[in-house]
Amino acid sequence: MVKAYLRYEPVAAATAPLGVIASVDSSISYDSSGKHLLAPVLEKIGVWNVRQGICTKTLISSSSSLGPSLAVTSIASSQSSLFASGYADGSIRIWDCDKGTCETTLNRHKGAVTALRYNKL
């Protein structure tokens, strides 16, 4: 007799799934140094060390209304340590990757921000 119910038993911590690694609504981007990968994770942004393969920082917006309306929909990195993230609520946040802080928030976009790009100056 096959024990089909075993697939629903608890999994040991060493083999536990990682959970959400990246959202399907947005794409990933490298930072300016190429050492870190910026991956949107629902309403958060994971900063992954490419060589070590670990998430070194998780950037969370300071907004009080977390949820589907604050999902990260786009990411663009600049030639400095700054990068921009667009959200489903129409806001754009400029982050400092080195400090892990949100430098400024741009509002007034009427729909979800689906594409961002930095221009070279």
C-alpha positions as CSV (number, residue, x, y, z in Angstrom):
1,M,0.0,0.0,0.0
2,V,1.4,3.4,-0.9
3,K,1.5,6.1,1.8
4,A,0.3,9.1,-0.2
5,Y,-0.3,11.1,2.9
6,L,3.5,11.3,3.7
7,R,3.8,14.3,1.3
8,Y,1.8,16.3,3.8
9,E,4.0,15.5,6.8
10,P,6.2,18.2,8.4
11,V,9.6,18.6,6.7
12,A,12.9,18.7,8.6
13,A,14.4,22.2,8.9
14,A,17.4,21.3,6.8
15,T,15.2,20.4,3.8
16,A,12.5,23.0,4.4
17,P,11.5,25.1,1.4
18,L,12.9,28.7,1.2
19,G,9.5,30.3,0.7
20,V,9.1,33.2,-1.8
21,I,12.5,34.0,-3.3
22,A,11.3,36.4,-6.1
23,S,7.9,37.7,-7.2
24,V,6.5,36.8,-10.6
25,D,5.2,40.4,-11.1
26,S,8.7,41.9,-11.5
27,S,12.2,41.0,-12.7
28,I,15.5,40.9,-10.8
29,S,18.4,43.3,-11.3
30,Y,22.0,43.4,-10.3
31,D,23.4,46.3,-8.3
32,S,26.1,48.6,-9.8
33,S,29.0,46.4,-8.4
34,G,27.6,43.2,-9.8
35,K,28.1,41.6,-6.4
36,H,24.4,41.7,-5.3
37,L,21.2,40.7,-6.9
38,L,18.1,42.7,-6.2
39,A,15.0,40.5,-6.1
40,P,11.5,41.7,-5.4
41,V,9.7,39.5,-2.8
42,L,6.0,40.6,-2.7
43,E,6.2,43.9,-0.8
44,K,9.9,43.5,0.1
45,I,13.2,43.6,-1.7
46,G,15.8,40.9,-1.1
47,V,19.5,41.8,-1.6
48,W,21.3,38.6,-2.4
49,N,25.1,38.1,-2.3
50,V,25.8,36.4,-5.6
51,R,28.9,34.5,-4.6
52,Q,27.6,33.2,-1.2
53,G,24.1,32.6,-2.5
54,I,22.5,34.1,0.6
55,C,20.1,37.0,1.2
56,T,22.1,39.6,3.1
57,K,19.4,42.3,3.5
58,T,15.7,42.5,3.2
59,L,14.4,46.0,2.5
60,I,10.9,46.8,3.6
61,S,9.0,50.0,2.9
62,S,8.1,52.0,5.9
63,S,4.5,52.4,4.7
64,S,1.9,51.2,7.2
65,S,-0.3,49.6,4.5
66,L,1.5,46.5,3.5
67,G,-0.2,44.1,1.2
68,P,-1.0,43.5,-2.5
69,S,-1.3,47.3,-3.2
70,L,2.4,47.7,-2.1
71,A,3.8,44.8,-4.2
72,V,7.1,45.6,-5.9
73,T,6.4,45.6,-9.7
74,S,9.7,46.9,-11.1
75,I,13.4,47.5,-10.2
76,A,16.2,49.5,-11.8
77,S,19.7,49.9,-10.6
78,S,21.9,52.9,-11.3
79,Q,25.7,53.3,-11.6
80,S,25.9,54.3,-8.0
81,S,24.7,52.5,-4.9
82,L,21.2,53.8,-5.5
83,F,18.4,51.8,-7.1
84,A,14.7,52.5,-7.7
85,S,11.8,50.3,-7.1
86,G,8.3,50.7,-8.5
87,Y,5.2,49.6,-6.7
88,A,1.6,48.5,-7.5
89,D,0.2,51.5,-5.7
90,G,2.0,53.9,-8.1
91,S,4.8,54.9,-5.9
92,I,8.6,54.8,-6.7
93,R,11.2,54.5,-3.9
94,I,14.9,55.3,-4.3
95,W,17.0,53.0,-2.1
96,D,20.6,53.1,-1.1
97,C,21.8,49.5,-1.4
98,D,24.9,49.9,0.8
99,K,23.0,51.5,3.7
100,G,19.8,49.5,3.2
101,T,17.6,52.7,3.6
102,C,14.9,54.3,1.5
103,E,16.3,57.7,0.5
104,T,13.1,59.2,-1.0
105,T,9.6,58.3,-2.2
106,L,8.0,59.6,-5.3
107,N,4.2,59.5,-5.4
108,R,1.4,60.7,-7.8
109,H,1.7,58.0,-10.4
110,K,-1.9,57.0,-11.3
111,G,-1.3,53.3,-11.9
112,A,1.2,50.5,-11.1
113,V,4.8,51.3,-12.0
114,T,5.6,48.5,-14.4
115,A,8.9,49.7,-15.9
116,L,11.9,51.8,-14.6
117,R,15.2,52.8,-16.1
118,Y,18.1,55.0,-15.1
119,N,19.7,57.1,-17.8
120,K,23.5,57.5,-18.0
121,L,24.6,61.1,-17.3
